[in-house]
Amino acid sequence: MSEEAIQDTGSQEAVAEAPVSFLESLPEDLRNEPSLRTFTDPGALAKSYVNAQRMIGADKVARPGKSWTDDQYNEFYSSIGRPDSADGYDANFGDDADSEQTARFRQVAWEAGLQPRQLSKIVDFFNEAGTEAQTATQTRTEEAVFEAEQQLRSEFGQAFEQRMGLAQSAARTLLGNEGMEMFENVQLADGRMLGDHPDVVRMFANLAEQIGEDNLVGEPTELIMTPEEAKSRISEMTRRDGPYFDKMHPEHDAYIEEVLRLREFL
């Protein structure tokens, strides 16, 4: 055999031994199928086939499209678990919830296609948010009331209870029972009632003094001094030209004693 013939035979054997790709091994009418181009070996194709077989018979839900009608949406909502009617929701709106509003909310949720679990999650969120807001409001109100009381206690001193009572009596005398009831029901932005505001208490306490104790039923005839009143009285009694600094003055001792008494109100 010639050298040329041997070389030709070796070339043919090399061509015959070259591996054939997976797509080239398929029938000619399937080689150009786009869906098969992602497969590189029979095992990958077999695995895809098995998965497809498992999906056959399983519950499948169509994805909503832009052109869907209301009937198609209703069918879709029912297929994913929406109850047959708005009454089918069993969410806990709380004991204080308005029945008319909750009924409207259920209807809107039903029209939106919510599942019972989805609605319950939303309702639980709003219940928790409402509770947190209520607690925060109550805390702010309590802090505002406490701060106002401390302010008045500091201002009125030992006369605090008495002046508060005088303010109440003056308000009742001027407003009457009907006006007093309306006055006590007015709530401020921070949650306090109008009657708890320091400026209002001061106003009626001052009015009580102007009205006079005799016209305020049930009030004492002797007023307890506030720190400011005691301070003003002490300043008046300790003038340099008064008995307080004049040891020879017959009222010197009485002034000393009175100033000591007045300092107890500071």
C-alpha positions as CSV (number, residue, x, y, z in Angstrom):
1,M,0.0,0.0,0.0
2,S,1.3,3.4,-0.9
3,E,2.1,6.1,1.7
4,E,-0.7,8.3,0.2
5,A,-3.3,5.6,0.7
6,I,-2.2,5.0,4.3
7,Q,-2.5,8.7,5.0
8,D,-6.0,8.8,3.4
9,T,-7.2,5.8,5.5
10,G,-6.0,7.5,8.7
11,S,-7.8,10.6,7.9
12,Q,-11.1,8.7,7.4
13,E,-10.7,6.9,10.7
14,A,-10.2,10.3,12.5
15,V,-13.3,11.6,11.0
16,A,-15.3,8.5,12.0
17,E,-14.1,8.7,15.6
18,A,-15.1,12.5,16.2
19,P,-17.9,12.7,18.8
20,V,-21.4,13.6,17.6
21,S,-23.2,16.4,19.5
22,F,-26.5,15.8,21.2
23,L,-28.5,17.9,18.7
24,E,-26.8,16.2,15.8
25,S,-27.9,12.9,17.1
26,L,-31.5,13.8,16.9
27,P,-33.7,13.3,13.8
28,E,-33.2,16.1,11.3
29,D,-36.6,17.5,11.8
30,L,-35.9,18.2,15.5
31,R,-32.4,19.6,15.3
32,N,-33.5,23.1,14.7
33,E,-36.2,23.0,17.4
34,P,-35.6,26.2,19.6
35,S,-36.8,24.5,22.8
36,L,-34.2,21.8,22.5
37,R,-31.2,24.1,22.0
38,T,-30.7,24.4,25.8
39,F,-30.1,20.7,26.2
40,T,-26.5,19.4,25.8
41,D,-27.1,15.7,26.7
42,P,-29.9,13.1,27.0
43,G,-29.8,13.3,30.8
44,A,-30.8,17.0,30.8
45,L,-33.6,16.3,28.4
46,A,-34.8,13.4,30.5
47,K,-34.8,15.5,33.7
48,S,-36.8,18.2,32.0
49,Y,-39.3,15.6,30.8
50,V,-39.8,14.2,34.3
51,N,-40.4,17.6,35.8
52,A,-43.0,18.3,33.1
53,Q,-44.7,15.1,33.8
54,R,-44.9,15.9,37.5
55,M,-46.6,19.2,36.6
56,I,-49.2,17.5,34.5
57,G,-52.3,17.1,36.6
58,A,-51.1,19.6,39.3
59,D,-53.3,22.6,40.1
60,K,-52.2,25.5,37.9
61,V,-53.4,29.1,38.1
62,A,-53.3,31.4,35.1
63,R,-51.5,34.7,35.6
64,P,-53.8,37.8,35.3
65,G,-53.5,39.6,32.0
66,K,-54.1,43.3,31.2
67,S,-57.1,42.4,29.1
68,W,-58.9,40.3,31.7
69,T,-62.5,41.0,32.4
70,D,-64.2,41.2,35.8
71,D,-65.5,37.7,35.4
72,Q,-62.0,36.4,34.7
73,Y,-60.6,38.1,37.8
74,N,-63.5,36.7,39.9
75,E,-62.7,33.3,38.7
76,F,-59.0,33.8,39.5
77,Y,-59.7,35.2,43.0
78,S,-61.9,32.1,43.7
79,S,-59.1,29.8,42.5
80,I,-56.6,31.3,45.0
81,G,-58.8,31.1,48.0
82,R,-61.1,34.1,48.2
83,P,-64.3,33.2,50.0
84,D,-67.6,33.0,48.2
85,S,-68.8,36.3,49.7
86,A,-67.5,39.1,52.0
87,D,-69.2,37.4,55.0
88,G,-66.8,34.6,54.6
89,Y,-63.9,36.5,56.2
90,D,-63.3,35.8,59.9
91,A,-60.9,38.6,60.8
92,N,-60.9,39.9,64.4
93,F,-61.6,43.7,64.2
94,G,-61.9,44.1,67.9
95,D,-64.8,44.5,70.3
96,D,-65.0,48.3,69.8
97,A,-65.0,48.2,66.0
98,D,-67.9,49.8,64.1
99,S,-70.0,47.0,62.5
100,E,-71.0,49.2,59.5
101,Q,-67.4,50.1,58.8
102,T,-66.1,46.6,59.2
103,A,-68.8,45.3,56.8
104,R,-67.7,47.9,54.2
105,F,-64.0,46.9,54.7
106,R,-64.9,43.2,54.2
107,Q,-66.7,44.1,51.0
108,V,-63.8,46.1,49.7
109,A,-61.4,43.3,50.6
110,W,-63.6,40.8,48.8
111,E,-63.7,42.9,45.7
112,A,-59.9,43.3,45.8
113,G,-59.7,39.5,45.8
114,L,-58.0,39.0,49.2
115,Q,-57.7,35.6,50.8
116,P,-58.9,35.3,54.4
117,R,-55.3,35.0,55.6
118,Q,-54.3,38.2,53.8
119,L,-57.2,40.1,55.3
120,S,-56.4,38.8,58.8
121,K,-52.8,40.0,58.4
122,I,-53.9,43.5,57.4
123,V,-56.5,43.7,60.2
124,D,-53.9,42.5,62.8
125,F,-51.5,45.2,61.6
126,F,-54.1,48.0,62.0
127,N,-55.2,46.6,65.4
128,E,-51.6,46.6,66.6
129,A,-50.9,50.1,65.2
130,G,-54.1,51.4,66.8
131,T,-53.2,50.0,70.2
132,E,-49.7,51.5,70.0
133,A,-51.1,54.9,69.0
134,Q,-53.6,54.7,71.8
135,T,-50.9,53.8,74.4
136,A,-48.7,56.6,73.1
137,T,-51.5,59.2,73.3
138,Q,-52.4,58.1,76.8
139,T,-48.8,58.4,77.9
140,R,-48.5,61.9,76.4
141,T,-51.8,62.9,78.2
142,E,-50.6,61.6,81.5
143,E,-47.3,63.4,81.2
144,A,-49.0,66.6,80.2
145,V,-51.4,66.4,83.2
146,F,-48.5,65.6,85.6
147,E,-46.4,68.4,84.3
148,A,-49.3,70.9,84.7
149,E,-50.0,69.7,88.2
150,Q,-46.4,70.0,89.2
151,Q,-46.3,73.5,87.8
152,L,-49.3,74.6,89.8
153,R,-48.0,72.8,93.0
154,S,-44.8,74.8,92.6
155,E,-46.8,78.0,92.1
156,F,-49.4,77.5,94.8
157,G,-47.3,75.7,97.4
158,Q,-49.2,74.8,100.5
159,A,-52.3,76.5,99.0
160,F,-52.5,74.1,96.1
161,E,-55.5,72.0,97.3
162,Q,-57.3,75.1,98.5
163,R,-56.7,77.1,95.3
164,M,-57.8,74.1,93.2
165,G,-61.0,73.9,95.1
166,L,-61.5,77.7,94.8
167,A,-61.0,77.5,91.0
168,Q,-63.6,74.7,90.8
169,S,-66.1,76.7,92.9
170,A,-65.6,79.8,90.8
171,A,-66.1,77.9,87.6
172,R,-69.3,76.2,88.9
173,T,-70.6,79.6,90.2
174,L,-69.9,81.3,86.9
175,L,-70.8,78.6,84.4
176,G,-73.5,76.7,86.2
177,N,-74.0,72.9,86.1
178,E,-74.7,72.8,82.4
179,G,-71.8,75.0,81.4
180,M,-69.5,73.2,83.8
181,E,-70.4,69.8,82.2
182,M,-69.6,71.2,78.7
183,F,-66.5,72.9,80.0
184,E,-65.2,69.6,81.5
185,N,-65.8,67.7,78.2
186,V,-63.6,70.0,76.1
187,Q,-60.4,68.1,75.3
188,L,-57.2,69.8,74.2
189,A,-54.8,68.6,71.5
190,D,-52.5,66.9,74.1
191,G,-55.3,64.9,75.5
192,R,-55.9,67.0,78.6
193,M,-59.3,68.3,79.5
194,L,-59.7,72.1,79.3
195,G,-60.1,72.3,83.0
196,D,-56.7,70.8,83.6
197,H,-54.8,73.5,81.8
198,P,-52.7,75.7,84.3
199,D,-53.9,78.9,82.7
200,V,-57.5,78.0,83.1
201,V,-57.0,77.0,86.7
202,R,-55.2,80.3,87.4
203,M,-57.9,82.3,85.8
204,F,-60.7,80.7,87.9
205,A,-58.5,80.9,91.1
206,N,-58.1,84.6,90.5
207,L,-61.8,85.0,89.8
208,A,-62.6,83.2,93.0
209,E,-60.7,86.0,94.9
210,Q,-62.6,88.7,93.0
211,I,-65.9,87.0,93.6
212,G,-65.2,86.8,97.3
213,E,-65.2,83.8,99.6
214,D,-68.7,84.6,100.9
215,N,-70.2,84.0,97.4
216,L,-68.4,80.6,97.0
217,V,-70.4,77.9,98.7
218,G,-68.4,75.5,100.9
219,E,-65.1,77.4,100.7
220,P,-63.0,78.4,103.8
221,T,-63.0,81.9,105.0
222,E,-59.2,82.1,105.5
223,L,-57.0,81.7,102.4
224,I,-53.7,79.9,102.6
225,M,-50.9,82.0,101.1
226,T,-49.1,81.0,97.9
227,P,-45.3,81.3,97.8
228,E,-45.6,84.4,95.7
229,E,-48.0,86.1,98.1
230,A,-45.8,85.2,101.1
231,K,-42.7,86.5,99.3
232,S,-44.5,89.8,98.6
233,R,-45.6,90.1,102.2
234,I,-42.1,89.4,103.5
235,S,-40.7,92.0,101.2
236,E,-43.2,94.5,102.6
237,M,-42.5,93.7,106.2
238,T,-38.7,93.7,105.9
239,R,-38.4,97.3,104.6
240,R,-35.3,99.0,106.0
241,D,-37.4,101.8,107.6
242,G,-39.8,99.4,109.2
243,P,-40.0,97.7,112.6
244,Y,-38.2,94.5,111.4
245,F,-34.8,96.2,111.5
246,D,-35.5,98.5,114.4
247,K,-34.8,96.6,117.6
248,M,-36.3,99.4,119.7
249,H,-39.6,99.4,117.9
250,P,-42.4,97.9,120.0
251,E,-43.5,95.7,117.1
252,H,-40.1,94.5,116.3
253,D,-40.5,91.0,117.8
254,A,-44.0,90.6,116.2
255,Y,-42.5,91.4,112.8
256,I,-39.7,88.9,113.3
257,E,-42.2,86.2,114.3
258,E,-44.5,86.9,111.4
259,V,-41.7,86.9,108.8
260,L,-40.6,83.5,110.2
261,R,-44.1,82.2,109.8
262,L,-44.4,83.6,106.2
263,R,-41.2,81.9,105.2
264,E,-42.8,78.5,105.8
265,F,-45.0,79.2,102.7
266,L,-42.0,79.7,100.4
